[in-house]
């Protein structure tokens, strides 16, 4: 089969190599899956760089989520078992963790419904307890993770403020349903949030960026607000001033969605049922900006790494358009 492999750590466009490889062999409790679509996530770039919390042995294939087909014809969502990631024609995954692909979504959309939307749902509902009528501030609102949070926030009845970088991404955020879009390149995030909320601030902040985004968030957080720390796409991990959290009476909560797969798998499946229902109603629909053939996977992962993409880029191993 064809598979993208990483033999040394570095930038995705430099270290990903398309090769012929043997199909992976399922272990105990695993199943072989033919990949129909593999969604690109920022962790794929971190895997290439050797900066992810999981460091598979070299060489490995990146690609942390797929929509695929089992030998018995089931269309499923899966997180492939590394080092045999999703940018390949076949993967293996734990049978117990497979989720049925939503019928309302095509393969590319289904592949993108998994990690980003699960992260958004757990972050907003389980960790932040977002309520209807509250104000949600989403950083990188036009990106893969941010766009999911925007849609889920609107579905929950929140007023959603999206922060983006540049006019093109601002247009995407508006189309997603943001009630207010702030372009961080030319606008003052703190002032804009305070003006939009009558000085109160945002009740919930969804932050997959870190760095300066976090620093500005805590300057416009509301009384009893909640900052959900999802990741550090900026590359800068902030150091919270706990005295500031005390004085302003807000909470800082972390979210590592992958832990729920082992700590509370039933919650993951219940979340998937909820997301499937929302997709069937058309309330959420993954924003797919590009569908690329297998040969173009490496530069696509690099675009995600560089932060120049919007929504989700999905790799189609067959070279089709599904």
JOQUI-V774982 format. One record per helix or strand of 2 or more residues. SS is the DSSP state (helix for helix, strand for strand). FROM is the first residue (numbers start at 1). LEN is the number of residues. If there is no record, write none. Layout:
ss->SS from->FROM len->LEN
ss->SS from->FROM len->LEN
This chain:
ss->strand from->2 len->5
ss->helix from->12 len->4
ss->strand from->16 len->5
ss->strand from->30 len->10
ss->helix from->42 len->8
ss->strand from->60 len->2
ss->strand from->65 len->6
ss->strand from->75 len->4
ss->strand from->90 len->5
ss->helix from->95 len->3
ss->strand from->99 len->2
ss->helix from->107 len->5
ss->helix from->115 len->13
ss->strand from->135 len->5
ss->helix from->144 len->12
ss->strand from->159 len->6
ss->helix from->167 len->10
ss->strand from->180 len->4
ss->helix from->189 len->8
ss->strand from->202 len->6
ss->helix from->212 len->6
ss->strand from->221 len->9
ss->helix from->242 len->7
ss->strand from->251 len->4
ss->helix from->258 len->6
ss->helix from->265 len->16
ss->strand from->288 len->6
ss->helix from->294 len->13
ss->strand from->311 len->6
